[in-house]
Structure formats: structure tokens, C-alpha cells
Amino acid sequence: MKVSVDADVCYGSGECAFRAPAVFGFEDGYGFVLPGREDSGAPGEPGDDDELIRDIAERCPSQAIRIDGRRVTD
């Protein structure tokens, strides 16, 4: 699973960094994925943080978190 934050959509609530500081950071008013945390496991195999990341993506107020290039609500 690949995770990213769409900087054009993020409006900086900081919820992602607050709920998963080992995966997301917050800088200059925007969330981002920490270096080295973009991939949570081998393709087709669940990573340790997959459930948490999906939950955070679903709750992102701006829907800026992308999983495998898509919004969770797509």
C-alpha cells in the first residue's frame, strides 16, 4: 500500500500527524508522509500500519490522504 498526502487539497488540520506521528508529519501548516513511510508493505501484503492509515485517510477532513493514488472514499 502506498500512502501520500495531496498538498493541493490538504488544508492543515494536522489530524494525520496527531493520530499517527510515526507515519505522518506536519510542517508549514500541511501534513505529509514521513520519508521512508510511503510504502507500508510489499505489494499485495498488508503492512503493520495499513488499518490505522486507512482509518486516518477516511477521517481526514480535507480528504487529502491518498492510498495507492486514490482517495479512500473513491
mmCIF file of the N, C-alpha and C atoms, coordinates in Angstrom:
data_MODEL
# 
_entry.id   MODEL 
# 
loop_
_atom_site.group_PDB 
_atom_site.id 
_atom_site.type_symbol 
_atom_site.label_atom_id 
_atom_site.label_alt_id 
_atom_site.label_comp_id 
_atom_site.label_asym_id 
_atom_site.label_entity_id 
_atom_site.label_seq_id 
_atom_site.pdbx_PDB_ins_code 
_atom_site.Cartn_x 
_atom_site.Cartn_y 
_atom_site.Cartn_z 
_atom_site.occupancy 
_atom_site.B_iso_or_equiv 
_atom_site.pdbx_formal_charge 
_atom_site.auth_seq_id 
_atom_site.auth_comp_id 
_atom_site.auth_asym_id 
_atom_site.auth_atom_id 
_atom_site.pdbx_PDB_model_num 
ATOM 1   N N  . MET A 1 1  ? 0.848   -1.169 0.000  1.00 0.00 ? 1  MET A N  1 
ATOM 2   C CA . MET A 1 1  ? 0.000   0.000  0.000  1.00 0.00 ? 1  MET A CA 1 
ATOM 3   C C  . MET A 1 1  ? 0.898   1.238  0.000  1.00 0.00 ? 1  MET A C  1 
ATOM 4   N N  . LYS A 1 2  ? 0.621   2.141  -0.926 1.00 0.00 ? 2  LYS A N  1 
ATOM 5   C CA . LYS A 1 2  ? 1.357   3.404  -0.994 1.00 0.00 ? 2  LYS A CA 1 
ATOM 6   C C  . LYS A 1 2  ? 0.465   4.507  -0.444 1.00 0.00 ? 2  LYS A C  1 
ATOM 7   N N  . VAL A 1 3  ? 1.031   5.317  0.420  1.00 0.00 ? 3  VAL A N  1 
ATOM 8   C CA . VAL A 1 3  ? 0.272   6.412  1.022  1.00 0.00 ? 3  VAL A CA 1 
ATOM 9   C C  . VAL A 1 3  ? 0.944   7.737  0.693  1.00 0.00 ? 3  VAL A C  1 
ATOM 10  N N  . SER A 1 4  ? 0.116   8.752  0.442  1.00 0.00 ? 4  SER A N  1 
ATOM 11  C CA . SER A 1 4  ? 0.635   10.088 0.153  1.00 0.00 ? 4  SER A CA 1 
ATOM 12  C C  . SER A 1 4  ? -0.383  11.117 0.642  1.00 0.00 ? 4  SER A C  1 
ATOM 13  N N  . VAL A 1 5  ? 0.057   12.362 0.690  1.00 0.00 ? 5  VAL A N  1 
ATOM 14  C CA . VAL A 1 5  ? -0.827  13.468 1.041  1.00 0.00 ? 5  VAL A CA 1 
ATOM 15  C C  . VAL A 1 5  ? -0.822  14.431 -0.141 1.00 0.00 ? 5  VAL A C  1 
ATOM 16  N N  . ASP A 1 6  ? -1.996  14.736 -0.653 1.00 0.00 ? 6  ASP A N  1 
ATOM 17  C CA . ASP A 1 6  ? -2.147  15.671 -1.755 1.00 0.00 ? 6  ASP A CA 1 
ATOM 18  C C  . ASP A 1 6  ? -2.057  17.092 -1.184 1.00 0.00 ? 6  ASP A C  1 
ATOM 19  N N  . ALA A 1 7  ? -0.926  17.732 -1.390 1.00 0.00 ? 7  ALA A N  1 
ATOM 20  C CA . ALA A 1 7  ? -0.686  19.068 -0.826 1.00 0.00 ? 7  ALA A CA 1 
ATOM 21  C C  . ALA A 1 7  ? -1.632  20.117 -1.401 1.00 0.00 ? 7  ALA A C  1 
ATOM 22  N N  . ASP A 1 8  ? -2.174  19.884 -2.593 1.00 0.00 ? 8  ASP A N  1 
ATOM 23  C CA . ASP A 1 8  ? -3.107  20.827 -3.194 1.00 0.00 ? 8  ASP A CA 1 
ATOM 24  C C  . ASP A 1 8  ? -4.478  20.783 -2.526 1.00 0.00 ? 8  ASP A C  1 
ATOM 25  N N  . VAL A 1 9  ? -4.760  19.708 -1.794 1.00 0.00 ? 9  VAL A N  1 
ATOM 26  C CA . VAL A 1 9  ? -6.063  19.530 -1.153 1.00 0.00 ? 9  VAL A CA 1 
ATOM 27  C C  . VAL A 1 9  ? -5.976  19.723 0.363  1.00 0.00 ? 9  VAL A C  1 
ATOM 28  N N  . CYS A 1 10 ? -4.843  19.376 0.951  1.00 0.00 ? 10 CYS A N  1 
ATOM 29  C CA . CYS A 1 10 ? -4.662  19.462 2.397  1.00 0.00 ? 10 CYS A CA 1 
ATOM 30  C C  . CYS A 1 10 ? -4.840  20.901 2.869  1.00 0.00 ? 10 CYS A C  1 
ATOM 31  N N  . TYR A 1 11 ? -5.664  21.087 3.904  1.00 0.00 ? 11 TYR A N  1 
ATOM 32  C CA . TYR A 1 11 ? -5.797  22.433 4.465  1.00 0.00 ? 11 TYR A CA 1 
ATOM 33  C C  . TYR A 1 11 ? -5.240  22.529 5.876  1.00 0.00 ? 11 TYR A C  1 
ATOM 34  N N  . GLY A 1 12 ? -4.497  21.504 6.313  1.00 0.00 ? 12 GLY A N  1 
ATOM 35  C CA . GLY A 1 12 ? -3.702  21.623 7.515  1.00 0.00 ? 12 GLY A CA 1 
ATOM 36  C C  . GLY A 1 12 ? -4.379  21.406 8.840  1.00 0.00 ? 12 GLY A C  1 
ATOM 37  N N  . SER A 1 13 ? -5.297  20.461 8.929  1.00 0.00 ? 13 SER A N  1 
ATOM 38  C CA . SER A 1 13 ? -5.923  20.187 10.227 1.00 0.00 ? 13 SER A CA 1 
ATOM 39  C C  . SER A 1 13 ? -4.921  19.541 11.189 1.00 0.00 ? 13 SER A C  1 
ATOM 40  N N  . GLY A 1 14 ? -3.940  18.818 10.655 1.00 0.00 ? 14 GLY A N  1 
ATOM 41  C CA . GLY A 1 14 ? -2.930  18.153 11.477 1.00 0.00 ? 14 GLY A CA 1 
ATOM 42  C C  . GLY A 1 14 ? -3.392  16.854 12.098 1.00 0.00 ? 14 GLY A C  1 
ATOM 43  N N  . GLU A 1 15 ? -4.599  16.428 11.790 1.00 0.00 ? 15 GLU A N  1 
ATOM 44  C CA . GLU A 1 15 ? -5.164  15.204 12.364 1.00 0.00 ? 15 GLU A CA 1 
ATOM 45  C C  . GLU A 1 15 ? -4.288  13.986 12.070 1.00 0.00 ? 15 GLU A C  1 
ATOM 46  N N  . CYS A 1 16 ? -3.764  13.879 10.868 1.00 0.00 ? 16 CYS A N  1 
ATOM 47  C CA . CYS A 1 16 ? -2.948  12.724 10.497 1.00 0.00 ? 16 CYS A CA 1 
ATOM 48  C C  . CYS A 1 16 ? -1.688  12.631 11.364 1.00 0.00 ? 16 CYS A C  1 
ATOM 49  N N  . ALA A 1 17 ? -0.995  13.753 11.521 1.00 0.00 ? 17 ALA A N  1 
ATOM 50  C CA . ALA A 1 17 ? 0.244   13.766 12.312 1.00 0.00 ? 17 ALA A CA 1 
ATOM 51  C C  . ALA A 1 17 ? -0.034  13.532 13.793 1.00 0.00 ? 17 ALA A C  1 
ATOM 52  N N  . PHE A 1 18 ? -1.165  14.015 14.269 1.00 0.00 ? 18 PHE A N  1 
ATOM 53  C CA . PHE A 1 18 ? -1.539  13.805 15.664 1.00 0.00 ? 18 PHE A CA 1 
ATOM 54  C C  . PHE A 1 18 ? -1.849  12.334 15.941 1.00 0.00 ? 18 PHE A C  1 
ATOM 55  N N  . ARG A 1 19 ? -2.572  11.693 15.018 1.00 0.00 ? 19 ARG A N  1 
ATOM 56  C CA . ARG A 1 19 ? -3.006  10.307 15.234 1.00 0.00 ? 19 ARG A CA 1 
ATOM 57  C C  . ARG A 1 19 ? -1.954  9.267  14.877 1.00 0.00 ? 19 ARG A C  1 
ATOM 58  N N  . ALA A 1 20 ? -1.048  9.580  13.957 1.00 0.00 ? 20 ALA A N  1 
ATOM 59  C CA . ALA A 1 20 ? -0.011  8.611  13.558 1.00 0.00 ? 20 ALA A CA 1 
ATOM 60  C C  . ALA A 1 20 ? 1.312   9.336  13.319 1.00 0.00 ? 20 ALA A C  1 
ATOM 61  N N  . PRO A 1 21 ? 1.952   9.801  14.383 1.00 0.00 ? 21 PRO A N  1 
ATOM 62  C CA . PRO A 1 21 ? 3.198   10.562 14.226 1.00 0.00 ? 21 PRO A CA 1 
ATOM 63  C C  . PRO A 1 21 ? 4.363   9.732  13.683 1.00 0.00 ? 21 PRO A C  1 
ATOM 64  N N  . ALA A 1 22 ? 4.242   8.420  13.675 1.00 0.00 ? 22 ALA A N  1 
ATOM 65  C CA . ALA A 1 22 ? 5.290   7.584  13.097 1.00 0.00 ? 22 ALA A CA 1 
ATOM 66  C C  . ALA A 1 22 ? 5.160   7.483  11.582 1.00 0.00 ? 22 ALA A C  1 
ATOM 67  N N  . VAL A 1 23 ? 4.028   7.930  11.039 1.00 0.00 ? 23 VAL A N  1 
ATOM 68  C CA . VAL A 1 23 ? 3.779   7.844  9.595  1.00 0.00 ? 23 VAL A CA 1 
ATOM 69  C C  . VAL A 1 23 ? 3.678   9.231  8.958  1.00 0.00 ? 23 VAL A C  1 
ATOM 70  N N  . PHE A 1 24 ? 3.016   10.161 9.657  1.00 0.00 ? 24 PHE A N  1 
ATOM 71  C CA . PHE A 1 24 ? 2.759   11.492 9.096  1.00 0.00 ? 24 PHE A CA 1 
ATOM 72  C C  . PHE A 1 24 ? 3.470   12.572 9.898  1.00 0.00 ? 24 PHE A C  1 
ATOM 73  N N  . GLY A 1 25 ? 3.826   13.632 9.193  1.00 0.00 ? 25 GLY A N  1 
ATOM 74  C CA . GLY A 1 25 ? 4.394   14.805 9.833  1.00 0.00 ? 25 GLY A CA 1 
ATOM 75  C C  . GLY A 1 25 ? 3.533   16.010 9.513  1.00 0.00 ? 25 GLY A C  1 
ATOM 76  N N  . PHE A 1 26 ? 3.850   17.133 10.124 1.00 0.00 ? 26 PHE A N  1 
ATOM 77  C CA . PHE A 1 26 ? 3.111   18.375 9.917  1.00 0.00 ? 26 PHE A CA 1 
ATOM 78  C C  . PHE A 1 26 ? 4.122   19.507 9.900  1.00 0.00 ? 26 PHE A C  1 
ATOM 79  N N  . GLU A 1 27 ? 4.156   20.248 8.793  1.00 0.00 ? 27 GLU A N  1 
ATOM 80  C CA . GLU A 1 27 ? 5.136   21.316 8.659  1.00 0.00 ? 27 GLU A CA 1 
ATOM 81  C C  . GLU A 1 27 ? 4.563   22.433 7.800  1.00 0.00 ? 27 GLU A C  1 
ATOM 82  N N  . ASP A 1 28 ? 4.843   23.640 8.176  1.00 0.00 ? 28 ASP A N  1 
ATOM 83  C CA . ASP A 1 28 ? 4.371   24.813 7.428  1.00 0.00 ? 28 ASP A CA 1 
ATOM 84  C C  . ASP A 1 28 ? 2.866   24.769 7.194  1.00 0.00 ? 28 ASP A C  1 
ATOM 85  N N  . GLY A 1 29 ? 2.127   24.181 8.134  1.00 0.00 ? 29 GLY A N  1 
ATOM 86  C CA . GLY A 1 29 ? 0.677   24.166 8.046  1.00 0.00 ? 29 GLY A CA 1 
ATOM 87  C C  . GLY A 1 29 ? 0.073   23.049 7.224  1.00 0.00 ? 29 GLY A C  1 
ATOM 88  N N  . TYR A 1 30 ? 0.888   22.062 6.827  1.00 0.00 ? 30 TYR A N  1 
ATOM 89  C CA . TYR A 1 30 ? 0.375   20.977 5.995  1.00 0.00 ? 30 TYR A CA 1 
ATOM 90  C C  . TYR A 1 30 ? 0.905   19.623 6.461  1.00 0.00 ? 30 TYR A C  1 
ATOM 91  N N  . GLY A 1 31 ? 0.097   18.597 6.253  1.00 0.00 ? 31 GLY A N  1 
ATOM 92  C CA . GLY A 1 31 ? 0.521   17.237 6.561  1.00 0.00 ? 31 GLY A CA 1 
ATOM 93  C C  . GLY A 1 31 ? 1.347   16.658 5.426  1.00 0.00 ? 31 GLY A C  1 
ATOM 94  N N  . PHE A 1 32 ? 2.184   15.704 5.774  1.00 0.00 ? 32 PHE A N  1 
ATOM 95  C CA . PHE A 1 32 ? 2.983   14.996 4.765  1.00 0.00 ? 32 PHE A CA 1 
ATOM 96  C C  . PHE A 1 32 ? 3.323   13.613 5.305  1.00 0.00 ? 32 PHE A C  1 
ATOM 97  N N  . VAL A 1 33 ? 3.703   12.720 4.417  1.00 0.00 ? 33 VAL A N  1 
ATOM 98  C CA . VAL A 1 33 ? 4.128   11.378 4.808  1.00 0.00 ? 33 VAL A CA 1 
ATOM 99  C C  . VAL A 1 33 ? 5.625   11.432 5.091  1.00 0.00 ? 33 VAL A C  1 
ATOM 100 N N  . LEU A 1 34 ? 6.020   10.894 6.217  1.00 0.00 ? 34 LEU A N  1 
ATOM 101 C CA . LEU A 1 34 ? 7.436   10.908 6.586  1.00 0.00 ? 34 LEU A CA 1 
ATOM 102 C C  . LEU A 1 34 ? 8.255   10.102 5.580  1.00 0.00 ? 34 LEU A C  1 
ATOM 103 N N  . PRO A 1 35 ? 9.471   10.560 5.295  1.00 0.00 ? 35 PRO A N  1 
ATOM 104 C CA . PRO A 1 35 ? 10.335  9.817  4.376  1.00 0.00 ? 35 PRO A CA 1 
ATOM 105 C C  . PRO A 1 35 ? 10.503  8.368  4.828  1.00 0.00 ? 35 PRO A C  1 
ATOM 106 N N  . GLY A 1 36 ? 10.376  7.472  3.868  1.00 0.00 ? 36 GLY A N  1 
ATOM 107 C CA . GLY A 1 36 ? 10.520  6.046  4.151  1.00 0.00 ? 36 GLY A CA 1 
ATOM 108 C C  . GLY A 1 36 ? 9.236   5.379  4.605  1.00 0.00 ? 36 GLY A C  1 
ATOM 109 N N  . ARG A 1 37 ? 8.164   6.153  4.800  1.00 0.00 ? 37 ARG A N  1 
ATOM 110 C CA . ARG A 1 37 ? 6.883   5.589  5.251  1.00 0.00 ? 37 ARG A CA 1 
ATOM 111 C C  . ARG A 1 37 ? 5.845   5.553  4.139  1.00 0.00 ? 37 ARG A C  1 
ATOM 112 N N  . GLU A 1 38 ? 6.242   5.878  2.914  1.00 0.00 ? 38 GLU A N  1 
ATOM 113 C CA . GLU A 1 38 ? 5.305   5.927  1.797  1.00 0.00 ? 38 GLU A CA 1 
ATOM 114 C C  . GLU A 1 38 ? 4.736   4.549  1.455  1.00 0.00 ? 38 GLU A C  1 
ATOM 115 N N  . ASP A 1 39 ? 5.541   3.514  1.625  1.00 0.00 ? 39 ASP A N  1 
ATOM 116 C CA . ASP A 1 39 ? 5.107   2.138  1.376  1.00 0.00 ? 39 ASP A CA 1 
ATOM 117 C C  . ASP A 1 39 ? 4.971   1.434  2.706  1.00 0.00 ? 39 ASP A C  1 
ATOM 118 N N  . SER A 1 40 ? 3.802   0.815  2.929  1.00 0.00 ? 40 SER A N  1 
ATOM 119 C CA . SER A 1 40 ? 3.592   0.146  4.218  1.00 0.00 ? 40 SER A CA 1 
ATOM 120 C C  . SER A 1 40 ? 3.786   -1.358 4.133  1.00 0.00 ? 40 SER A C  1 
ATOM 121 N N  . GLY A 1 41 ? 4.215   -1.867 3.014  1.00 0.00 ? 41 GLY A N  1 
ATOM 122 C CA . GLY A 1 41 ? 4.443   -3.305 2.897  1.00 0.00 ? 41 GLY A CA 1 
ATOM 123 C C  . GLY A 1 41 ? 4.655   -3.683 1.446  1.00 0.00 ? 41 GLY A C  1 
ATOM 124 N N  . ALA A 1 42 ? 4.960   -4.940 1.228  1.00 0.00 ? 42 ALA A N  1 
ATOM 125 C CA . ALA A 1 42 ? 5.137   -5.436 -0.127 1.00 0.00 ? 42 ALA A CA 1 
ATOM 126 C C  . ALA A 1 42 ? 3.793   -5.407 -0.855 1.00 0.00 ? 42 ALA A C  1 
ATOM 127 N N  . PRO A 1 43 ? 3.796   -5.215 -2.174 1.00 0.00 ? 43 PRO A N  1 
ATOM 128 C CA . PRO A 1 43 ? 2.530   -5.193 -2.914 1.00 0.00 ? 43 PRO A CA 1 
ATOM 129 C C  . PRO A 1 43 ? 1.708   -6.455 -2.634 1.00 0.00 ? 43 PRO A C  1 
ATOM 130 N N  . GLY A 1 44 ? 0.450   -6.229 -2.305 1.00 0.00 ? 44 GLY A N  1 
ATOM 131 C CA . GLY A 1 44 ? -0.447  -7.345 -2.049 1.00 0.00 ? 44 GLY A CA 1 
ATOM 132 C C  . GLY A 1 44 ? -0.387  -7.907 -0.652 1.00 0.00 ? 44 GLY A C  1 
ATOM 133 N N  . GLU A 1 45 ? 0.575   -7.450 0.147  1.00 0.00 ? 45 GLU A N  1 
ATOM 134 C CA . GLU A 1 45 ? 0.696   -7.919 1.524  1.00 0.00 ? 45 GLU A CA 1 
ATOM 135 C C  . GLU A 1 45 ? 0.410   -6.757 2.471  1.00 0.00 ? 45 GLU A C  1 
ATOM 136 N N  . PRO A 1 46 ? -0.446  -6.999 3.467  1.00 0.00 ? 46 PRO A N  1 
ATOM 137 C CA . PRO A 1 46 ? -0.765  -5.899 4.378  1.00 0.00 ? 46 PRO A CA 1 
ATOM 138 C C  . PRO A 1 46 ? 0.438   -5.494 5.225  1.00 0.00 ? 46 PRO A C  1 
ATOM 139 N N  . GLY A 1 47 ? 0.604   -4.206 5.410  1.00 0.00 ? 47 GLY A N  1 
ATOM 140 C CA . GLY A 1 47 ? 1.647   -3.687 6.286  1.00 0.00 ? 47 GLY A CA 1 
ATOM 141 C C  . GLY A 1 47 ? 1.113   -3.524 7.696  1.00 0.00 ? 47 GLY A C  1 
ATOM 142 N N  . ASP A 1 48 ? 1.991   -3.309 8.626  1.00 0.00 ? 48 ASP A N  1 
ATOM 143 C CA . ASP A 1 48 ? 1.614   -3.183 10.036 1.00 0.00 ? 48 ASP A CA 1 
ATOM 144 C C  . ASP A 1 48 ? 0.676   -2.007 10.296 1.00 0.00 ? 48 ASP A C  1 
ATOM 145 N N  . ASP A 1 49 ? 0.821   -0.924 9.535  1.00 0.00 ? 49 ASP A N  1 
ATOM 146 C CA . ASP A 1 49 ? 0.052   0.289  9.784  1.00 0.00 ? 49 ASP A CA 1 
ATOM 147 C C  . ASP A 1 49 ? -1.146  0.461  8.856  1.00 0.00 ? 49 ASP A C  1 
ATOM 148 N N  . ASP A 1 50 ? -1.432  -0.519 8.004  1.00 0.00 ? 50 ASP A N  1 
ATOM 149 C CA . ASP A 1 50 ? -2.480  -0.356 6.992  1.00 0.00 ? 50 ASP A CA 1 
ATOM 150 C C  . ASP A 1 50 ? -3.832  0.036  7.577  1.00 0.00 ? 50 ASP A C  1 
ATOM 151 N N  . GLU A 1 51 ? -4.276  -0.635 8.600  1.00 0.00 ? 51 GLU A N  1 
ATOM 152 C CA . GLU A 1 51 ? -5.596  -0.351 9.176  1.00 0.00 ? 51 GLU A CA 1 
ATOM 153 C C  . GLU A 1 51 ? -5.645  1.065  9.748  1.00 0.00 ? 51 GLU A C  1 
ATOM 154 N N  . LEU A 1 52 ? -4.596  1.448  10.458 1.00 0.00 ? 52 LEU A N  1 
ATOM 155 C CA . LEU A 1 52 ? -4.528  2.793  11.027 1.00 0.00 ? 52 LEU A CA 1 
ATOM 156 C C  . LEU A 1 52 ? -4.519  3.847  9.920  1.00 0.00 ? 52 LEU A C  1 
ATOM 157 N N  . ILE A 1 53 ? -3.720  3.643  8.891  1.00 0.00 ? 53 ILE A N  1 
ATOM 158 C CA . ILE A 1 53 ? -3.623  4.606  7.796  1.00 0.00 ? 53 ILE A CA 1 
ATOM 159 C C  . ILE A 1 53 ? -4.964  4.748  7.084  1.00 0.00 ? 53 ILE A C  1 
ATOM 160 N N  . ARG A 1 54 ? -5.642  3.647  6.831  1.00 0.00 ? 54 ARG A N  1 
ATOM 161 C CA . ARG A 1 54 ? -6.968  3.713  6.188  1.00 0.00 ? 54 ARG A CA 1 
ATOM 162 C C  . ARG A 1 54 ? -7.956  4.500  7.052  1.00 0.00 ? 54 ARG A C  1 
ATOM 163 N N  . ASP A 1 55 ? -7.925  4.243  8.352  1.00 0.00 ? 55 ASP A N  1 
ATOM 164 C CA . ASP A 1 55 ? -8.830  4.957  9.258  1.00 0.00 ? 55 ASP A CA 1 
ATOM 165 C C  . ASP A 1 55 ? -8.544  6.455  9.236  1.00 0.00 ? 55 ASP A C  1 
ATOM 166 N N  . ILE A 1 56 ? -7.284  6.818  9.284  1.00 0.00 ? 56 ILE A N  1 
ATOM 167 C CA . ILE A 1 56 ? -6.908  8.230  9.253  1.00 0.00 ? 56 ILE A CA 1 
ATOM 168 C C  . ILE A 1 56 ? -7.316  8.859  7.920  1.00 0.00 ? 56 ILE A C  1 
ATOM 169 N N  . ALA A 1 57 ? -7.104  8.147  6.818  1.00 0.00 ? 57 ALA A N  1 
ATOM 170 C CA . ALA A 1 57 ? -7.488  8.660  5.498  1.00 0.00 ? 57 ALA A CA 1 
ATOM 171 C C  . ALA A 1 57 ? -8.994  8.892  5.424  1.00 0.00 ? 57 ALA A C  1 
ATOM 172 N N  . GLU A 1 58 ? -9.770  7.987  5.980  1.00 0.00 ? 58 GLU A N  1 
ATOM 173 C CA . GLU A 1 58 ? -11.227 8.144  5.976  1.00 0.00 ? 58 GLU A CA 1 
ATOM 174 C C  . GLU A 1 58 ? -11.663 9.351  6.796  1.00 0.00 ? 58 GLU A C  1 
ATOM 175 N N  . ARG A 1 59 ? -10.937 9.646  7.861  1.00 0.00 ? 59 ARG A N  1 
ATOM 176 C CA . ARG A 1 59 ? -11.313 10.740 8.760  1.00 0.00 ? 59 ARG A CA 1 
ATOM 177 C C  . ARG A 1 59 ? -10.673 12.083 8.401  1.00 0.00 ? 59 ARG A C  1 
ATOM 178 N N  . CYS A 1 60 ? -9.792  12.094 7.420  1.00 0.00 ? 60 CYS A N  1 
ATOM 179 C CA . CYS A 1 60 ? -9.136  13.340 7.015  1.00 0.00 ? 60 CYS A CA 1 
ATOM 180 C C  . CYS A 1 60 ? -10.204 14.343 6.571  1.00 0.00 ? 60 CYS A C  1 
ATOM 181 N N  . PRO A 1 61 ? -10.305 15.494 7.247  1.00 0.00 ? 61 PRO A N  1 
ATOM 182 C CA . PRO A 1 61 ? -11.372 16.440 6.913  1.00 0.00 ? 61 PRO A CA 1 
ATOM 183 C C  . PRO A 1 61 ? -11.306 16.972 5.483  1.00 0.00 ? 61 PRO A C  1 
ATOM 184 N N  . SER A 1 62 ? -10.114 17.046 4.907  1.00 0.00 ? 62 SER A N  1 
ATOM 185 C CA . SER A 1 62 ? -9.988  17.552 3.540  1.00 0.00 ? 62 SER A CA 1 
ATOM 186 C C  . SER A 1 62 ? -9.884  16.429 2.503  1.00 0.00 ? 62 SER A C  1 
ATOM 187 N N  . GLN A 1 63 ? -9.876  15.173 2.980  1.00 0.00 ? 63 GLN A N  1 
ATOM 188 C CA . GLN A 1 63 ? -9.737  14.006 2.088  1.00 0.00 ? 63 GLN A CA 1 
ATOM 189 C C  . GLN A 1 63 ? -8.460  14.108 1.246  1.00 0.00 ? 63 GLN A C  1 
ATOM 190 N N  . ALA A 1 64 ? -7.372  14.602 1.874  1.00 0.00 ? 64 ALA A N  1 
ATOM 191 C CA . ALA A 1 64 ? -6.108  14.813 1.174  1.00 0.00 ? 64 ALA A CA 1 
ATOM 192 C C  . ALA A 1 64 ? -5.217  13.576 1.154  1.00 0.00 ? 64 ALA A C  1 
ATOM 193 N N  . ILE A 1 65 ? -5.501  12.597 1.999  1.00 0.00 ? 65 ILE A N  1 
ATOM 194 C CA . ILE A 1 65 ? -4.650  11.405 2.067  1.00 0.00 ? 65 ILE A CA 1 
ATOM 195 C C  . ILE A 1 65 ? -5.056  10.445 0.964  1.00 0.00 ? 65 ILE A C  1 
ATOM 196 N N  . ARG A 1 66 ? -4.063  10.010 0.205  1.00 0.00 ? 66 ARG A N  1 
ATOM 197 C CA . ARG A 1 66 ? -4.283  9.087  -0.911 1.00 0.00 ? 66 ARG A CA 1 
ATOM 198 C C  . ARG A 1 66 ? -3.664  7.739  -0.561 1.00 0.00 ? 66 ARG A C  1 
ATOM 199 N N  . ILE A 1 67 ? -4.372  6.693  -0.889 1.00 0.00 ? 67 ILE A N  1 
ATOM 200 C CA . ILE A 1 67 ? -3.864  5.329  -0.741 1.00 0.00 ? 67 ILE A CA 1 
ATOM 201 C C  . ILE A 1 67 ? -3.842  4.727  -2.139 1.00 0.00 ? 67 ILE A C  1 
ATOM 202 N N  . ASP A 1 68 ? -2.667  4.297  -2.537 1.00 0.00 ? 68 ASP A N  1 
ATOM 203 C CA . ASP A 1 68 ? -2.469  3.770  -3.887 1.00 0.00 ? 68 ASP A CA 1 
ATOM 204 C C  . ASP A 1 68 ? -2.995  4.757  -4.936 1.00 0.00 ? 68 ASP A C  1 
ATOM 205 N N  . GLY A 1 69 ? -2.772  6.054  -4.673 1.00 0.00 ? 69 GLY A N  1 
ATOM 206 C CA . GLY A 1 69 ? -3.126  7.098  -5.627 1.00 0.00 ? 69 GLY A CA 1 
ATOM 207 C C  . GLY A 1 69 ? -4.576  7.536  -5.617 1.00 0.00 ? 69 GLY A C  1 
ATOM 208 N N  . ARG A 1 70 ? -5.394  6.970  -4.725 1.00 0.00 ? 70 ARG A N  1 
ATOM 209 C CA . ARG A 1 70 ? -6.822  7.303  -4.707 1.00 0.00 ? 70 ARG A CA 1 
ATOM 210 C C  . ARG A 1 70 ? -7.263  7.755  -3.332 1.00 0.00 ? 70 ARG A C  1 
ATOM 211 N N  . ARG A 1 71 ? -8.308  8.571  -3.318 1.00 0.00 ? 71 ARG A N  1 
ATOM 212 C CA . ARG A 1 71 ? -8.941  8.905  -2.049 1.00 0.00 ? 71 ARG A CA 1 
ATOM 213 C C  . ARG A 1 71 ? -9.634  7.641  -1.542 1.00 0.00 ? 71 ARG A C  1 
ATOM 214 N N  . VAL A 1 72 ? -9.707  7.486  -0.256 1.00 0.00 ? 72 VAL A N  1 
ATOM 215 C CA . VAL A 1 72 ? -10.340 6.320  0.324  1.00 0.00 ? 72 VAL A CA 1 
ATOM 216 C C  . VAL A 1 72 ? -11.826 6.270  -0.019 1.00 0.00 ? 72 VAL A C  1 
ATOM 217 N N  . THR A 1 73 ? -12.430 7.435  -0.185 1.00 0.00 ? 73 THR A N  1 
ATOM 218 C CA . THR A 1 73 ? -13.863 7.496  -0.477 1.00 0.00 ? 73 THR A CA 1 
ATOM 219 C C  . THR A 1 73 ? -14.183 7.286  -1.943 1.00 0.00 ? 73 THR A C  1 
ATOM 220 N N  . ASP A 1 74 ? -13.178 7.175  -2.806 1.00 0.00 ? 74 ASP A N  1 
ATOM 221 C CA . ASP A 1 74 ? -13.425 6.945  -4.259 1.00 0.00 ? 74 ASP A CA 1 
ATOM 222 C C  . ASP A 1 74 ? -13.930 5.537  -4.494 1.00 0.00 ? 74 ASP A C  1 
# 
